[in-house]
Amino acid sequence: MRLKDKVAIITGGSRGIGFATADKFLKEGATVVLAASSKESADTAVDKLKEKYPNAIVAGISPNLASMES
């Protein structure tokens, strides 16, 4: 629980290295926000992580970085 009370925002968190990083941070007790290119991929990643870490705090977002309004 080295990352307890810490919050990590992980870009590219729905797959690959980003997903593996989110997994490790959750294992260490962090709260994690995943940023992904689509809501569907963010939701899928969050569901997988919540299944593995049911007491973890994890959320997914899909910001449009090309738009200041998003």
NORSULHU-V240994 format. One line per field, one symbol per residue. ss: DSSP state (~ for helix, > for strand, _ for the rest). phi: phi as a letter, one per 30 degrees, with the letter a starting at -180 (. if undefined). burial: 1 if it has 16 or more other ideal C-beta (glycine too) atoms within 10 Angstrom, else 0. A space follows every 10 residues. Layout:
ss=???
phi=???
burial=???
//
This chain:
ss=______>>>> >____~~~~~ ~~~~~~~___ >>>>>___~~ ~~~~~~~~~~ ~~_____>>> >_________
phi=.dceicbccc diddahdddd deedddedjd dbcccbdbdd ddddddeddd ddbdcdcbbb bbdcddbddd
burial=0010000101 0111000110 1110110011 1111110000 1100110010 0010010101 0100000000
//
